[in-house]
Amino acid sequence: MAERPVQDVIVIGAGPVGLTAAMTLAGHGLRVTVLERDGDTLGTGPDLAERAWETWRRPGVSQFRQPHILLPAGTALLRDRLPQVAQALVDAGPLRLNIVGPGSQLPGMGGPRPGDERYDTLTARRPVLDAAFATAAAATPGLTVRRGTGVTGLLTGSEEIEGRPRVTGVVTQDGEELRASLVVDAGGRNSPVPALLARLGGPPPASERAEAGFVYYARTFRAPGGAPPRPLWPLVHHEGVSTIVIPADHDTWSVCLVVSGHDRALKALHDPAAWERAAKVLPELDGRTDGEPITGLQAMAGLHSRSQRTVVEGRPVVTGLLSVGDAWAATDPQFGIGLSMGLSHAVALGDIVAGAEGGAGTGDGAGLSDTVELALRFDEFTERALTPVYRRLREWDRHRLAEIDATLAGRPYETDDEGWHLTNVLDGVKLADPDVLRAMAEVACALDTPENAFAAPGLVERALTLNGGPAWTWPGPSRAEILAAVEAG
C-alpha cells in the first residue's frame, strides 16, 4: 500500500477563496496545507483591522487595496458554513449593510419588508476581510498555512490516463517537493498554475478570454465623524461612465469611476483633480468625495474576463488538480460577484469530496482516491451553478463596451439582443417599484438567477410601463457633460 502523504490536500493561495476551501476540507477531516507566496502575517489583537490596512502588504494580489464588497450570498454562506470567519469579521468591526434598505425608504417604496434580512451583508476593506479569514484559518484543526512559499512546479505520478497527467503534488520555490492526493489552485487571476500545467504536455484545457475593456479609477476615504449616507444602490451606470460606491468598516468607503479602455479622452481621470471634477457632476456621488482620502487615486486595467475548464468532451485533461474562484474564471469586478462566487465554489469542492449535502447532489462523496470521478463531479457543479453567472457577466461586458464604442462614434447602439435592453430598463426603474428593487437585489446579490427573480406574473410588464416603454437612455449627465467637467481644469 502506498504511503499516505503528509497532507491530503495542498491549496495554492491563502486569499479568502483558498482559505475557505482549506477550512471546508479540514472540517471534513482532511489534512490540508495552504501555500501562499506572500510572506507577511498579522497575528491577532483588537487593532487587527487597522494593522491590516496600514501594514499588510500582499504584492501577489494586485487588487489588494482596491475596493471590494462581500455580497449577501457570501455573507450568508459564511454564517451558515464558516461561522468562525463570520465571527472574526464581526470582531474586526465591519459595516453591516442591507442592500435594499436605503432604496426601500424612498417615497412610494413601502419601507422594509419581512424577509429583507436576506439582503444583509458584512462589508470591509479587502485587507480587513483577508485578516478575518487568516485569523479563522489559524485556529482550524488539521490546517497548516505556510506563507512565503510560492509554487514553481507540479509533480506527477504514474497514474496518468492516455497521456493525461495525474498531479500528485507541487514543487516550492525552495525546491521542496510536497505530495498530496489533491492540489487545489486558488491562486486567483495571477495564478502560476496554468503555465505550470502547460509544461506537463497533456491536452490543453478549454479556455476562453474576453477583451479587458474597462479601466477603474478608485479612491478610498474616511470620515471619523461619520461616513455619508449609504448609497441607494452601489452601482450606477451612465452614458460611458459607471460609478461604484462601497461603504466599508470604521467609517471608510470607496468611490470608483469605470470607463471603457477605448475612451481615450476619459483616461484623463487618472489625474486626481480631473477625477474630482467628474465626481462632482455625478449626482449619486454628492458628498462622497468630501472625506479624508486614505489612498491615492488608484487605476486598474487589464482585468480580462476569462475561464479555464479542465473537463473537455466529457473527460478530464488533468486529474488531481482542481481550480476554484478566479483561478477557474475571472469576471468583471464592477459587479462585485467574484468573491461570493469563489466562496460558493470553494465550499462546494469540500462538499463534493466528502459527499456532504448541498455539493454536487449525487449522494456519496467523490473522495480523493478516484480523481476522475472527483474532476467530473466538480465540473458538473461548476457548469450548473457558476458558469451561467460568468457567461451572463461576460455578455453584459460585451454589450456595454460595444455601446460605448457606438457613443464614441456618434451613433446609437443597435443589437438584436432584447435581453440587453430589458436588463437596462429593469436597472433603471428599480428605485421606482419595490418588487423590481427586490428582484434586482436577488440577482445583484448573487442570491438567485434572473429567470427566477423576475418570474412573478406581470412584474416585467409593470416595469416596462414605469419606463414608458422598451426604449432606453442612460440617466444623469451625458458622457459629453462628464468629459467637459474632466477638461475644465
NORJO-V567492 format. One record per pair of residues at least 4 apart in sequence whose ideal C-beta (glycine too) atoms are under 8 Angstrom apart, sorted by the first residue. I is the first residue (numbers start at 1). GAP is how many residues later the second one is. Records with the same first field share a line. If there is no record, write none. Layout:
# NORJO-V567492
I=GAP / GAP
This chain:
# NORJO-V567492
4=4
5=164 / 173 / 174 / 175 / 176
6=25 / 27 / 172 / 173
7=24 / 25 / 26 / 137 / 171 / 173
8=17 / 22 / 23 / 24 / 172 / 173 / 174 / 360
9=13 / 16 / 21 / 22 / 23 / 24 / 171 / 172 / 173 / 174 / 175 / 359
10=22 / 23 / 24 / 25 / 159 / 160 / 168 / 170 / 172 / 173 / 174
11=7 / 8 / 10 / 11 / 14 / 21 / 22 / 23 / 24 / 172 / 173 / 175
12=6 / 22 / 23 / 139 / 158 / 171 / 172 / 173 / 174 / 175 / 179 / 180 / 181
13=4 / 5 / 21 / 22 / 23 / 172 / 173 / 174 / 175 / 178 / 314
14=4 / 5 / 20 / 21 / 22 / 24 / 120 / 123 / 131 / 133
15=4 / 46 / 115 / 118 / 171 / 173 / 310
16=4 / 113 / 114 / 117 / 323 / 326 / 327
17=4 / 169 / 171 / 307 / 308 / 309 / 322 / 325 / 326 / 328 / 329
18=4 / 16 / 18 / 166 / 168 / 169 / 306 / 307 / 328
19=4 / 15 / 114 / 115 / 117 / 118 / 126
20=4 / 62 / 65 / 113 / 322 / 323 / 326 / 327
21=4 / 163 / 165 / 303 / 325 / 326 / 328 / 329
22=4 / 10 / 12 / 115 / 118 / 121 / 123 / 162
23=4 / 59 / 61 / 62 / 113 / 114 / 117 / 120
24=4 / 57 / 58 / 322 / 323 / 325 / 326 / 327
25=5 / 7 / 159 / 324 / 325 / 328
26=4 / 5 / 6 / 114 / 115 / 116 / 117
27=113 / 323
28=322 / 325 / 326 / 328
29=113 / 325
30=112 / 323 / 338
31=111
32=110 / 111 / 112
33=110 / 111 / 112 / 113 / 145 / 147
34=103 / 109 / 110 / 111 / 112
35=111 / 114 / 115 / 116 / 135 / 137 / 143
36=24 / 109 / 110 / 111 / 112 / 113
37=23 / 111 / 112 / 113 / 114 / 136
38=19 / 20 / 21 / 22 / 23 / 109 / 110
39=108 / 109
40=15 / 16 / 17 / 18 / 107
41=93 / 106
42=6 / 9 / 10 / 13 / 14 / 89 / 92
44=4 / 91 / 94
45=6
47=4
48=4 / 43 / 44 / 80 / 83 / 87
49=4 / 43 / 44 / 75 / 79 / 82 / 200 / 201
50=4 / 200
51=4 / 5 / 80
52=4 / 40 / 73 / 75 / 76 / 78 / 79
53=72 / 74 / 75 / 241
56=71 / 74 / 75
57=7
58=6 / 69 / 72
60=130
61=127 / 129
62=127 / 128 / 238
63=5 / 63 / 237 / 270
64=62 / 63 / 66
65=60 / 61 / 62 / 155 / 230 / 233
66=60 / 150 / 152 / 188 / 232 / 234 / 267
67=59 / 151 / 153 / 177 / 179 / 181 / 187 / 189
68=57 / 58 / 61 / 178 / 268 / 271
69=52 / 54 / 165 / 177 / 267 / 270
70=4 / 5 / 51 / 52 / 53 / 54 / 59 / 269 / 270
71=4 / 28 / 50 / 265 / 266 / 268 / 269 / 373 / 374 / 375
72=4 / 27 / 46 / 47 / 48 / 49 / 373 / 374 / 375
73=4 / 267 / 271 / 372 / 373 / 374
74=4 / 47 / 265 / 266 / 269 / 270 / 372
75=4 / 11 / 45 / 46 / 47
76=4 / 42
77=4 / 5 / 263 / 266 / 267 / 270
78=4 / 5 / 7 / 8 / 11 / 265
79=4 / 7
81=266
82=4 / 54 / 265
83=4
84=4 / 52 / 55 / 56
85=4 / 47 / 48 / 51
86=4 / 36
87=4 / 49
88=4 / 43 / 44 / 45 / 47 / 48
89=5 / 33 / 35 / 39 / 40 / 43
90=4 / 32
91=41 / 44
92=32 / 36 / 39 / 40 / 157
93=31 / 35 / 156 / 157
94=28 / 29 / 30 / 34 / 35 / 154 / 155
95=27 / 28 / 29 / 152 / 153 / 154
96=24 / 25 / 26
97=4 / 23 / 24 / 25 / 26 / 133 / 150
98=18 / 19 / 21 / 22 / 23
99=20 / 22 / 134 / 135 / 342 / 345 / 346
100=4 / 16 / 19 / 337 / 338 / 341
101=4 / 11 / 15 / 18 / 129
102=4 / 127 / 128 / 129 / 130 / 131
103=6 / 129 / 130 / 327 / 328 / 334
104=5 / 6 / 7 / 8 / 9 / 12 / 330 / 333
105=4 / 6 / 7
106=126 / 325
108=324
109=322 / 324 / 325 / 328
110=324
112=4
113=321 / 325
116=322
118=329
119=319 / 322 / 326 / 328
121=324
123=123 / 124 / 125 / 126
124=4 / 5 / 8 / 124 / 125
125=4 / 95 / 123 / 124 / 127 / 129
126=4
127=4
128=4 / 120 / 121
129=4
130=4
131=4
132=4
133=4
134=4 / 11
135=4
136=4
137=6 / 8
138=7
149=23 / 24 / 25
150=22 / 23 / 42
151=19 / 20 / 21 / 22 / 36 / 41 / 42 / 45
152=19 / 20 / 21 / 40 / 44
153=17 / 18 / 43 / 46
154=11 / 13 / 15 / 16 / 17 / 29 / 39 / 42 / 43 / 45 / 46 / 167
155=12 / 13 / 14 / 15 / 16 / 22 / 24
156=4 / 9 / 10 / 11 / 12 / 44
157=9 / 10 / 11 / 163
158=8
159=7 / 160 / 212
160=4 / 5 / 6 / 42 / 159
161=5 / 158 / 211
163=38 / 39 / 40
164=38 / 39 / 151 / 152 / 153 / 154 / 155
165=32 / 35 / 36 / 37 / 153 / 154
166=152 / 153 / 154 / 205
167=16 / 33 / 151 / 152 / 153 / 154
168=11 / 12 / 13 / 152
169=8 / 9 / 10 / 11 / 14
170=7 / 8 / 10 / 13
171=4 / 5 / 6 / 7
172=4 / 5 / 6
181=139 / 187 / 188 / 190
182=138 / 139 / 140 / 171 / 186 / 189 / 192
183=137 / 138 / 139
184=137 / 138 / 139 / 140 / 165
185=6 / 8 / 136 / 137 / 138 / 139 / 142 / 143
186=5 / 137 / 138 / 139 / 141 / 156 / 160
187=4 / 5 / 6 / 140
188=137 / 138 / 139 / 142
189=114 / 137 / 138 / 141
191=132 / 135 / 136
192=4
193=4 / 128 / 130 / 134
194=4 / 11 / 13 / 114
195=4
196=4
197=5 / 8 / 121 / 124
198=6
200=118
202=115 / 116
203=109 / 114
204=113
205=103 / 104 / 105 / 107 / 112 / 113
206=102 / 103 / 104 / 106
207=99 / 100 / 101 / 102
208=98 / 99
209=95 / 96 / 97
210=94 / 95 / 96 / 184 / 187 / 188
211=93 / 190
212=49 / 89 / 90 / 91 / 92 / 93
213=47 / 48 / 49 / 184 / 188
214=44 / 45 / 46 / 47 / 87 / 89 / 118 / 120 / 183 / 187
215=43 / 44 / 45 / 46 / 52 / 54 / 84 / 85 / 86
216=40 / 41 / 42 / 82 / 83 / 84 / 85 / 87 / 117 / 118
217=39 / 40 / 41 / 42 / 52 / 53 / 58 / 80 / 81 / 82
218=26 / 36 / 37 / 38 / 39 / 77 / 79 / 80 / 82
219=35 / 36 / 37 / 53 / 56 / 70 / 74 / 76 / 77 / 78 / 79
220=28 / 32 / 33 / 34 / 35 / 73 / 74 / 75
221=31 / 32 / 33 / 34 / 67 / 68 / 69 / 70 / 71 / 72 / 73
222=28 / 29 / 30 / 69 / 70 / 72
223=4 / 5 / 28 / 67 / 68 / 69
224=27 / 68
225=26
226=25
227=20 / 24 / 25 / 26 / 64
228=25 / 59 / 60 / 62 / 63
230=17
231=14 / 16 / 53
232=52 / 199
233=197 / 198
234=10 / 11 / 12 / 102
235=7 / 8 / 9 / 99 / 100 / 101 / 209
236=6 / 7 / 46 / 48 / 240
237=4 / 5 / 163 / 187 / 190 / 237
238=4 / 5 / 44 / 236 / 237 / 238 / 239 / 240 / 241 / 244
239=168 / 234 / 235 / 237 / 238 / 239 / 240
240=19 / 20 / 23 / 26 / 164 / 167 / 168 / 238 / 239 / 242
241=16 / 17 / 18 / 25 / 37 / 41 / 238 / 241
242=15 / 16 / 17 / 92
243=12 / 13 / 14 / 15 / 39 / 41 / 42
244=10 / 11 / 12 / 14 / 90
245=8 / 9 / 10 / 11 / 39 / 40 / 43
246=7 / 8 / 10 / 90
247=5 / 6
248=4 / 5 / 6
252=42
253=35 / 38
255=24 / 30 / 33 / 34
256=78
257=12 / 18 / 21 / 22
258=76
259=4 / 7 / 8 / 10 / 145
260=6 / 140 / 141 / 144 / 145 / 148
261=40
262=139 / 142 / 143 / 146
263=4 / 141 / 145 / 216
265=218 / 221 / 222
266=213 / 216 / 217 / 220
268=6 / 218 / 219
269=5 / 6 / 9 / 217
270=4 / 5 / 27 / 29
271=4 / 26 / 218
272=4 / 24 / 25
273=4 / 216
274=4 / 212 / 213 / 215
275=4 / 22
276=4 / 13
277=4 / 208 / 209 / 211 / 212
278=4 / 204 / 207 / 208
279=6 / 9 / 10
280=5 / 9 / 205
281=196 / 200 / 201 / 204
282=194 / 195 / 200
283=193
284=4 / 192
285=4
303=27 / 29 / 30
304=26
305=25 / 26 / 27 / 85 / 88 / 89 / 92
306=23 / 24
307=21 / 22 / 23 / 80 / 83
308=15 / 19 / 20 / 21
309=70 / 73 / 74
310=6 / 7 / 8 / 11 / 12 / 13 / 65 / 69
311=4 / 5 / 6 / 64 / 65 / 68
312=5
314=62
316=55 / 56 / 59 / 60 / 63
318=57
319=52 / 53 / 55 / 56
320=51
322=27 / 52 / 53 / 56
323=4 / 5
324=4 / 18 / 21 / 22 / 25
325=13 / 16 / 17 / 18 / 20 / 21
326=4 / 12 / 16
328=17 / 54 / 58
329=57 / 58 / 61
330=8
331=4 / 6 / 7 / 10 / 58 / 59 / 62 / 63
332=61 / 62 / 64 / 65
333=5
335=58 / 109
336=4
337=4 / 52 / 56 / 109
338=4
339=4
340=4 / 106
341=4 / 45 / 48 / 49 / 105
342=4
343=4
344=4 / 41 / 42 / 102
345=4 / 37 / 41
346=4
347=4
348=4 / 10 / 11 / 12 / 30 / 33 / 37
349=4 / 29
350=4 / 6 / 9
351=4 / 5 / 6 / 7 / 8 / 9
352=7 / 8 / 13 / 14 / 22 / 25 / 26 / 29
353=12 / 13 / 14 / 15 / 21
354=5 / 11
355=4 / 7 / 8 / 9 / 10 / 11 / 12
356=9
359=6 / 18 / 22
360=6 / 17 / 18 / 20 / 21
362=15
366=4 / 7 / 8 / 11 / 12
367=6 / 7
368=6
370=4
371=4
372=4
373=4
374=4
375=4
376=4
377=4
378=4
379=4
380=4
381=4 / 5
382=4 / 5
383=4
386=4
387=4
388=4 / 61
389=4 / 57
390=4
391=4
392=4 / 58
393=4
394=4
395=4 / 22 / 25
396=4 / 24 / 27
397=4
398=4
399=4 / 14 / 16 / 18 / 21
400=4
401=4
402=4 / 11 / 13
403=4 / 10
404=4
405=4
406=5 / 6 / 7 / 8
407=6 / 72
415=5 / 6
417=4
418=4
419=4
420=4
421=4 / 49 / 51
422=4 / 38 / 48
423=4 / 27
424=4 / 48 / 50
425=4 / 38 / 39 / 42 / 45 / 47
426=4 / 10 / 13 / 14 / 28 / 34 / 37
427=13
428=39 / 44 / 47
429=4 / 7 / 34 / 37 / 38
430=6 / 7 / 10
431=6
432=4 / 34
433=4 / 29 / 30 / 33
434=4
435=4 / 21 / 24 / 27
436=4 / 23 / 26 / 27 / 30
437=4
438=4
439=4 / 14 / 15 / 17 / 20
440=4 / 13
441=4 / 6
442=5 / 6 / 10 / 11
443=4 / 5 / 6 / 7 / 10
448=4 / 5
449=4
450=4
451=4
454=5 / 6
455=4
458=4
459=4
460=4
461=4
462=4
463=4
464=5 / 6
467=4 / 5
477=4 / 5
478=4
479=4
480=4
481=4
482=4
483=4
484=4
